[in-house]
Amino acid sequence: MVQPDLTKLGVRGCFGVPDILVEIVSLGNSRYDMNVKFKLYGAFGVKEYWIVRPHERIILIYVQENKKYIGLLPFIEGKIL
């Protein structure tokens, strides 16, 4: 069983697969979030998976495309894209 750090829920909770899940990783748990949870969320059809790495000040965003996650350009503090 896994639990994301953040997700968007409706007023009645979550029914089915969430559209977006966010994990805030630390140096100690990044391998689990970026491997096990990444594969699990993708297999269940979570449309967007965000990985926030505060120690690097970066946000990695993955979106489902043809049942696979595609990485978008990361958000990096201080960089204008």
MILUMRO-581957 format. One record per residue (C-alpha): residue in three letters; y negated, x, z. Coordinates in nm, 3 decimals, padded with zeros to 5 digits. Example, Ala and Ser with C-alpha at 12.3 -4.5 7.8 and 13.67 -1.06 7.14 Angstrom:
// residues 2
['ALA'; [00.450; 01.230; 00.780]],
['SER'; [00.106; 01.367; 00.714]],
***
This chain:
// residues 81
['MET'; [00.000; 00.000; 00.000]],
['VAL'; [-00.344; 00.129; -00.090]],
['GLN'; [-00.692; 00.013; 00.003]],
['PRO'; [-01.011; 00.106; -00.182]],
['ASP'; [-01.327; 00.205; 00.002]],
['LEU'; [-01.538; -00.053; -00.185]],
['THR'; [-01.473; -00.349; -00.412]],
['LYS'; [-01.665; -00.654; -00.523]],
['LEU'; [-01.528; -00.978; -00.379]],
['GLY'; [-01.624; -01.338; -00.437]],
['VAL'; [-01.717; -01.575; -00.157]],
['ARG'; [-01.351; -01.677; -00.124]],
['GLY'; [-01.213; -01.324; -00.130]],
['CYS'; [-01.009; -01.162; -00.404]],
['PHE'; [-00.761; -01.349; -00.621]],
['GLY'; [-00.578; -01.129; -00.866]],
['VAL'; [-00.685; -00.783; -00.974]],
['PRO'; [-01.044; -00.676; -00.891]],
['ASP'; [-01.268; -00.580; -01.183]],
['ILE'; [-01.398; -00.267; -01.009]],
['LEU'; [-01.280; -00.042; -00.726]],
['VAL'; [-01.471; 00.249; -00.571]],
['GLU'; [-01.325; 00.539; -00.377]],
['ILE'; [-01.539; 00.778; -00.176]],
['VAL'; [-01.340; 01.097; -00.155]],
['SER'; [-01.357; 01.395; 00.073]],
['LEU'; [-01.210; 01.738; 00.016]],
['GLY'; [-00.900; 01.634; 00.211]],
['ASN'; [-00.814; 01.311; 00.028]],
['SER'; [-00.929; 01.365; -00.330]],
['ARG'; [-00.583; 01.451; -00.463]],
['TYR'; [-00.438; 01.119; -00.341]],
['ASP'; [-00.730; 00.912; -00.473]],
['MET'; [-00.745; 01.091; -00.807]],
['ASN'; [-00.370; 01.088; -00.868]],
['VAL'; [-00.175; 00.817; -00.684]],
['LYS'; [-00.448; 00.553; -00.666]],
['PHE'; [-00.573; 00.633; -01.018]],
['LYS'; [-00.228; 00.562; -01.166]],
['LEU'; [-00.165; 00.257; -00.947]],
['TYR'; [-00.500; 00.090; -01.016]],
['GLY'; [-00.460; 00.159; -01.388]],
['ALA'; [-00.109; 00.012; -01.395]],
['PHE'; [-00.231; -00.308; -01.231]],
['GLY'; [-00.522; -00.348; -01.473]],
['VAL'; [-00.828; -00.267; -01.263]],
['LYS'; [-01.102; -00.259; -01.529]],
['GLU'; [-01.324; 00.008; -01.367]],
['TYR'; [-01.238; 00.277; -01.116]],
['TRP'; [-01.523; 00.482; -00.968]],
['ILE'; [-01.461; 00.803; -00.776]],
['VAL'; [-01.755; 00.915; -00.564]],
['ARG'; [-01.749; 01.280; -00.464]],
['PRO'; [-02.038; 01.314; -00.215]],
['HIS'; [-01.971; 01.683; -00.146]],
['GLU'; [-02.043; 01.750; -00.516]],
['ARG'; [-02.301; 01.469; -00.554]],
['ILE'; [-02.116; 01.324; -00.852]],
['ILE'; [-01.969; 00.988; -00.955]],
['LEU'; [-01.678; 00.977; -01.198]],
['ILE'; [-01.632; 00.645; -01.380]],
['TYR'; [-01.318; 00.537; -01.559]],
['VAL'; [-01.285; 00.218; -01.765]],
['GLN'; [-00.972; 00.055; -01.904]],
['GLU'; [-00.932; 00.076; -02.279]],
['ASN'; [-00.600; -00.014; -02.442]],
['LYS'; [-00.431; -00.009; -02.098]],
['LYS'; [-00.547; 00.349; -02.029]],
['TYR'; [-00.839; 00.482; -01.831]],
['ILE'; [-01.111; 00.652; -02.032]],
['GLY'; [-01.356; 00.873; -01.843]],
['LEU'; [-01.725; 00.813; -01.904]],
['LEU'; [-01.998; 01.073; -01.873]],
['PRO'; [-02.028; 01.143; -01.497]],
['PHE'; [-02.337; 01.062; -01.294]],
['ILE'; [-02.469; 01.381; -01.138]],
['GLU'; [-02.753; 01.387; -00.887]],
['GLY'; [-03.070; 01.521; -01.044]],
['LYS'; [-02.948; 01.483; -01.404]],
['ILE'; [-03.098; 01.226; -01.636]],
['LEU'; [-02.850; 01.112; -01.898]],
***
